[in-house]
Amino acid sequence: MKCDLHLHTTCSDGILTPEQLVDKLIELGMHCIAISDHDTVAGVQRAIDHAKGRLQILPCVELSATEGEKDVHILAYNVDYTNQEFLKKMQKVAQYRHLRNVALEKRLNEYGIEISLDEITAQKVGNTVGRNDFAKKMVQMGLVENESEAFEKYLGTNAPCFVRTERLSVEEAIKLTRDFGGIPVLAHPKLLRMTKPDFEKYLLKLHKARLGGIEAEYFSHTYFDRKYYTKLAKKYSMVVTGGSDFHDGTHGVGLGKSFSPMPYTKKVLKIK
């Protein structure tokens, strides 16, 4: 079975519409995918409607959260994305992101980089603006050669223009997912840059908060990373997910990379 459970569309910061993404993945012989845009479920129903049963679509959203000085992302699989109370909660999450973008625009301007959030928003096909969009704009302006350089010099966690504003706590993101029937999974764990003892201690804390899984099969994880995170997932009775984190070919990996879920993961996530 070929699955890709971490994909982004133009509804957040990807380059393909939900419909385009579905068509390409059907061509590539995929069996099950998850539309997991940042802080929005706007692309989920579009993908499901377009697939018309030709491809299983898992509803998902990648929730932005914080743990101290770290950014932590929770993939909320099979959440009740049409529930009106859930959508109200997501409006609040979207507001957090907007306030971060306003603060980022101000910090960049103070640093001498004249960049306009309104202009970035006007150029967006979707309605979720992220740091990648700021990076793309900086490339267009000729300030950097590519998006990676934009993050390294200006936008990344340790860069001079990085800003941190209010976000969900990781426990809140897990609770939000559980409250609306979803399975919360820790995305790209290696990006937390923790030692193995510290990571397992942190994972135990999240397990007690009802974390349901680990994205062990992430595209940039080594064989040994995958083995380690899978071992921990089994130890704490969690699902193991995997995905390309496809955005545009420069963030994430290209389409067609897949993983084959274990029986427990298939059962919990209801992968057919």
N, C-alpha and C positions, 0 to 999 in steps of 0.2 A: 504493500500500500504506500502510495506517494502522498505525503502531506507537507504543507508549508503553513505553519500556524503563527506567522508574524509577518504581516504585509501592510503596507501603507498606500493610500490612494491620494488623489487630488483633494479629498475632503480634509486632509491634514497637510502633510508635506511631501506627498509622493508626486510622481509625474504622470501616472496613468489614472484614468477615471476608474471607478469600480467596475464598470462594464468592460473597459479595455483590459483590465487586469484579469477578469474572469475569462474572457476570450483567449488571452494568451496562455493562461494556465490550463485551460481545457486542451488547447493545441499541444501543450507539453505533457499531457497525460496525467495531470494531477487528479487525485481522488477527493481530497478534502483540504480546504484552506480556511484561514481565519482573517477577516478584515479587522485589523487592529490599529486603527488610526489613533493619533494622539488626542486624548481628551474629547473625542466626539464619536458618535455612532451614526453619523449622517450617511455613511456609505454602505452600511450593513444591508438595509432593505433593498437598496438599489442593486447590490451584488446578488442577493437572493432572487430577486425578481428576474434579473437578467440570466442567471444560471438555469432557471426553469428545470431544476432537478438534474441537470447534466453534471453538476459538481456540488458536493456538499459544502455549505458555507457555515462555519461556526461564528455566531455573533461574538464580537470581542471589542474591547477598547483598551488602549494602553494608557493607564492612569499615571499622571505625574505626581510624585510624592517626594517628601524629603525626610532624611534621617540625620539630624545634626547638620553638618556641612555637606552631606552627600545627597546627590539626586538618586532616587530609587524609583524604578518603574514597575508597576504591577499590571500584568495582563489579565483582564477580567473576562474569562471565557464563559460563554453561554449565559451571560447576564440578560435579564429581561429588558431588552433595549427599547421596547415600546411602552413600558410602564411610565405613566405621566409623572409620578413621584421621582422615579429615577432620572427622567429628563430634566426635572427641576434641579436635582442635585448636580447634574452635568452642567447646567447653566452656571452654577456657582464655581465649578471647577474651571470652566471656560473663562470666567471673570478673573480668577487667579492668574491664568495665563496672560490675559489682556493686560493686567496691571504689571506683570513682569515685562511685557513688551514695551509698555510706556516707560518704565524705569530704564530699560535697556536703551531705548531711543535717547533718553536724556543723558545717560552715561556716555554714549558714543558721541553725542553732540558736544558734551563737555570736554571730551578727549580730542576734539577737533575734527571728528568725522561727521559731516553733515548728511545724515541719513534720515529719511522720513518714514515713519510707521504708516501714515496714511497712504503714501505712495506704494509701499510694499503690499498693504492690504488691497489696494485697488488693482494690483497686478495678479492677485491670487485668484485661482479658479475656485478653490475651496474656501472655507471660512475659518480655518484654524491656522494662525500664524505662529511659527516657531523660530528658534535661533537659526535653523537651516535657511529660512527665508531671508534673514538678515545677511547670512553668509553669501547667499546667491546674489543679493543686491551689491554687496561689496566687490564681488567678482565683476559684475556688470560695470561698476564704477571704476574698475581698474586699480582698486586699492590692494588687491591680492590676486595671486595667480589662480587659486582654487579655494573651495570651501574649507578644506583641511587647514590651509594656511590662515583663513579667517578665524577659525576656532583656536588655532595655536597662538596667534598674535593678539586676538581681541576678545573672542567670545567664550572660550573654554573656561572650565572651573578655576584654573589658576591664572587666567589672563586678566589684564587690567580693566576690561570693560564688563566683566562678568557681574551679574547682579542676582541677588537672591531675594525673593519676595515670598509672601505667604503661599503655601501650598498645603495640600492634604498631608497629614502624617501618614506613614506607611500603614499603621494600624487602622487609620480612618479609611484608607483605600481598600484594605482587606475587608473591613466591615461593610463598606459601601457595596462591594462585589457580592459578599455573602447575603446581605439584606435583600438583594434583588436576584437571588437564585444562581449566582455565578460561582465559578471556581477561580480564586485568585492565585496567580502564578508569578513568581519572581522572575522578571526579565533580565537577560544578559548579566548573570551574577558576577562574572569576572570583572566587569566594569566597575564594580564596587571597590576593587583593589584592596581586598582584605587578605590577611594571612589565613591559612587554613584553619588554625585554632579560633581566630577571631570570627571567621565566616560561620563556622559551625555554631559558635556561641550565639551569633546574631540570628542564624537560621532557627535555632531552638526558640528564641524569643518570638520570631514570626510564626513559628509552628503553634505556639501557645495562643497566638492571636488568630489562628485558624487559616494560615497560609496553606494553599492546597497543592502547590507544585513548584518546580524549578525548571527554567528554560535551559536545560543542560546541553541540548543539541543546537546551540547557537552557532552561527556560521563562522565566527572568528575564534571559537574555542578549539584548542588542540585536542588530540585524541585523549591525552591524560586529563585535561580539564573535563571533558565529557564523561570520562570514566569516574572521576571524583564526584562530580555533581550528581550523576546518576546513582552512585553508591549512597550518597546522603539522602537523595529523594526516597530510595527504597528503605533506608533506615527509619525515616520518619513517615512512611506510608504516604508519600506524595506522588503526584503524577510527574512524568517527565515530558516536556514539550520541546519543540524545535522549530526553527524558522530562519528565513533568509534576512529578515528585517529590511526587505526591499523597499527602497524609496525611489532612487533614480539612477542606480548603477554606480554612484560614487559613495552613497551612504548605504551600508548593507552590501549584499552580494546580489548578483544577477538572478533573474527568474530561472526556475528549473531545478534549483537545489532543493532536495527534499529529505525528509526523514520518515522512518517507518515506526509508528507508535507501538509501544508494548501493550499487551492485553489489558493491563490495569488502567493505563491512560485512555485507551479506546473505550473502556467501560465507563469511566468517570466522566469523560468529555462527550460521551455518546457519539463517537465516531463510527460510522456504519461501514 
